């Protein structure tokens, strides 16, 4: 996995969150089983660039008070309308303890069923797992070539994950993706409707 470093600053409890956000910074906290909570803040654009690479399953290195902490993005609060970041929770990992996280699914290959006009329905895009930090991966591949015929599907149990590495928390029978029958297209008549009658055809004159 790529090493990701995130520049952050310590913040005090006296700083107003509204002022932090008005300066295009995001308030955040770092905590963990063996980590006392540490309040931090970071540049909004810097975090966004990092999060696009990390998601929730890639270790990020942050440095606070000359101490480097390995963390995962654990929880994100956003403004419901603008979708701006309001607050970030980072979970400090311990190398020999499993972490509870979500790993994105990466769809690869092409389906013969889809080539024969089936519709590809993606039901989920990530799975929940418990895993040791050293076994974290950016994504898990889903091979679409397994969808050969209409109504074929791929479930969590079909991924063949190493159970010694991954403790999968998402139900094994959960369907990830399926090849479904296209909805019936209704035939639409090209005939134009009869023009409505708007009045008499013959012009009448009033006798004087």
Buried (B, 14 or more C-beta within 10 A) or exposed (E): EEEBEBEBEEBEEEEEBEEBBEEEBBBBBBBBEEBEEBBBBBBBEBBEEBBEEBBBBBBBEBEBEEEEBBBBBBEBBEEEEEEEBBBBBBBBBBEEEBBEBBBBBEBEEEBBBBEEEBEBEEEEBBBBBEBBBEEBBBBBEBBBEBBEEBEBBBBBEBBEBEEEEBBBEBEEEEBBBBBBEEEEEEEEEEEEEEEEEEEEEEEEEEEE
